[in-house]
Amino acid sequence: MLLTQRKGLVCTLVLSCPEKKNVLTAGLLVEFSERMLEFSKDDTIRTIVIRGAGDEAFCSGYDISALADGSVSPGSGVMKDGNPFRPFERAVESIMNYPYPVIAMLNGYAFGGGCDLAVSCDMRIGADHIRMGMTPAKIGMIYTPEGLKRFIQTIGLSKTKEIFFTGRAYDARRAKEMGLIDYLVPRAELASFTYHLAEEIAGNAPLSLKGIKRILNLLLGSDKMAEEDRDEAENIVAQGLWSHDLKEGRAAFLEKRQPVFRDR
């Protein structure tokens, strides 16, 4: 479920599935993209805040049960029209292409797709009790080139390698040091700090906000992958989706046990 709250020039989107730690499902992601598109047509929404329901999780990531179900095969064009990650990428694109700034209010832990969703925002404010991490290597998944690029642009190449190669969960202090969080504040002050900043931003000249964000996006998008390189990367991701290791990683996650990977 996706909840909407509006106050003045600031709108809040709440990922609301606390019983499942605000997990991202395909349906929620489609709704998210549609809502962001709707908001983009309203020039009076000058800043968006994204948060999770409750105070335990911002977002626990993409719904693992939706992966590795045997419906995808190598060479099937999975990374084209049938890309299972497409709802997630569209949601991320709706954040990055939103004409005004978007703030992630990290009120709880953010792992996997939840961490990536936060990274796609223009700014991230975290409470001091949270943890963050990227766990695809823990379940045998190969992450998309678009996702890896977002992390490189945000925290640099060496730290991107570390968090993806290790799959570690980082505490709030270390996440701040790595650049995953812009502001780290006491848990009790998170909402007041976030909305003070959101209102400060929203009160600035709308033409400036839109123009600066658009130019930044143009600059960041100037280093596009060559077509042959993109095809190779997408084939690698597709091979991973069909692999034994991803099926094993998914099963181990759901069964709460250590996976046994076989490199196939």
Beta strands, then each sheet from edge to edge (+ up, - down):
strand 1: 2-7
strand 2: 10-15
strand 3: 47-52
strand 4: 57-59
strand 5: 102-106
strand 6: 109-111
strand 7: 123-127
strand 8: 131-133
strand 9: 170-171
strand 10: 183-185
sheet 1: 1+ 2- 3- 5- 7- 10-
sheet 2: 4+ 6+ 8+ 9-
end
